[in-house]
């Protein structure tokens, strides 16, 4: 980054707020009990909140033993009575503000009680929720979510580890704040060391397994912060569709998630061969189920660096008014 931004200032508090959320564990037991009685957990949200729901679903796919089924669906699919609810369904809503329009419409027809992960217990959703796991947000100067998004992912995984008795996931969750602190410490140096990207026309972000959710969020950051059209895809989906359209004025960004990934290497080689600029975010190590949190600092630092190179102010996005018009 060429100059400090309020957005990066928000991110600098990530490790502390993630640790505070885990230490408090506000509502974790209650939400785990509610979800544990479900046949199917329908996790939903919009934008980054939907990606947090997706991170839970991807982690749940790797859960050993018996556990409720989890499906992640965008908020628009559950709004206005559109979703085909089944007996035994429990809605798990993700909304930092607790006021997102689609999710508020969803609870009008969803089974009750429903669960919520939010920073605002006194919101419309917070007051209606049967169980609420509260996230911690100490600062948000930017329109782009940092603490709210990462807190929602970590809270969901903490609740899931409690519900399922998954000791390895619980250990990974406990280690996430320190891993995030380490990732923050090196993120700006890494971003500044990347070669100039030129005038980008488009980009794609690739992530394997649980890192797919991280890829979606990294793509959202490139779009929101740097105003570059960007698609987030699972690595093999990208390998067979998204990356072949790349050219010299485009970029491929890889989200590693713990160790060597031969498929990711293959995809990047093809992207490079097409003439695209290639970036590989630093690998934070640890459990890949936490990739959506632990890769976030580098993804954000890279998006901010791209924005500043393009003469864009990350703290004053031109899309903010349009977002608020549709969100509430």
URPE-V126529 format. One record per backbone hydrogen bond with DSSP energy under -1.0 kcal/mol. NH is the residue of the N-H (numbers start at 1). CO is the residue of the C=O. E is the energy in kcal/mol with one decimal. If there is no record, write none. Layout:
nh co e
NH CO E
NH CO E
//
This chain:
nh co e
9 5 -1.8
10 6 -2.2
11 7 -1.8
12 8 -2.0
13 10 -1.3
14 11 -2.3
17 13 -2.2
18 14 -2.7
19 15 -2.1
20 16 -2.4
21 17 -2.4
22 18 -1.9
23 19 -2.7
24 20 -2.3
25 21 -2.3
28 25 -1.5
31 27 -2.5
32 28 -2.4
33 29 -2.2
34 30 -2.0
35 31 -2.7
36 32 -2.2
38 35 -1.9
39 88 -2.7
40 88 -1.4
41 69 -3.5
42 90 -2.5
43 71 -3.0
44 92 -2.5
49 46 -1.9
51 47 -1.8
52 48 -1.8
53 49 -1.8
54 50 -2.4
55 51 -2.1
56 52 -1.7
57 53 -2.1
58 54 -2.7
59 55 -1.9
60 56 -2.6
61 57 -1.6
62 59 -1.4
63 60 -1.7
69 39 -2.0
71 41 -2.6
73 43 -2.4
75 45 -2.2
77 74 -1.6
78 75 -1.1
82 79 -1.4
85 83 -1.5
89 86 -1.9
90 40 -2.3
92 42 -2.8
93 115 -2.7
94 44 -2.4
95 117 -2.2
101 327 -3.1
104 100 -2.1
105 101 -2.4
106 102 -1.7
107 103 -1.7
109 106 -1.4
110 106 -1.6
115 91 -3.2
116 131 -1.9
117 93 -2.4
118 133 -1.5
119 96 -1.3
123 120 -1.4
125 98 -2.2
127 123 -2.4
129 125 -1.5
130 114 -2.5
131 114 -1.2
133 116 -2.6
134 26 -2.2
135 118 -1.9
150 146 -2.3
151 147 -2.3
152 148 -1.8
153 149 -2.1
154 150 -2.5
155 151 -2.4
156 152 -2.3
157 153 -2.2
158 154 -2.2
159 155 -2.5
160 156 -2.3
161 157 -2.4
162 158 -1.8
163 159 -2.6
164 160 -2.5
165 161 -1.4
167 165 -1.1
170 166 -2.3
171 167 -2.3
172 168 -1.9
173 169 -2.7
174 170 -2.2
175 171 -1.6
179 175 -2.1
180 176 -2.7
181 177 -2.1
182 178 -2.2
183 179 -2.4
184 180 -2.6
185 181 -1.9
186 182 -1.2
190 186 -2.0
191 187 -2.6
192 188 -2.5
193 189 -1.1
194 191 -1.1
200 198 -1.3
201 249 -3.4
203 229 -1.8
204 251 -2.1
205 231 -2.9
206 253 -2.9
207 233 -1.6
211 208 -2.3
212 209 -2.2
215 211 -2.3
216 212 -2.2
217 213 -2.0
218 214 -2.7
219 215 -2.3
220 216 -2.0
221 217 -2.2
222 218 -1.9
223 219 -2.1
224 220 -3.3
225 221 -2.8
228 222 -1.6
231 203 -1.7
233 205 -2.9
235 207 -1.4
238 234 -2.8
239 235 -2.5
240 236 -1.5
243 238 -2.7
246 243 -1.5
250 247 -1.6
251 202 -1.4
252 277 -2.8
253 204 -2.8
254 279 -2.8
255 206 -2.6
265 261 -2.3
266 262 -2.4
267 263 -2.3
268 264 -2.5
269 265 -2.1
270 266 -1.9
271 267 -2.4
272 268 -2.9
273 269 -2.1
274 270 -1.4
275 272 -1.5
276 271 -1.9
277 250 -2.4
279 252 -2.6
281 254 -2.5
290 287 -2.0
291 288 -1.8
293 290 -1.8
294 290 -2.5
295 291 -2.1
299 295 -2.0
300 296 -2.7
301 297 -2.6
302 298 -2.4
303 299 -2.0
304 300 -2.6
305 301 -2.3
306 302 -2.4
307 303 -2.4
308 304 -2.6
309 305 -2.1
310 306 -1.6
311 308 -1.1
312 307 -2.9
316 313 -1.7
320 317 -1.1
323 319 -2.2
324 320 -2.3
325 321 -1.8
326 322 -1.4
327 323 -2.1
328 324 -1.4
//
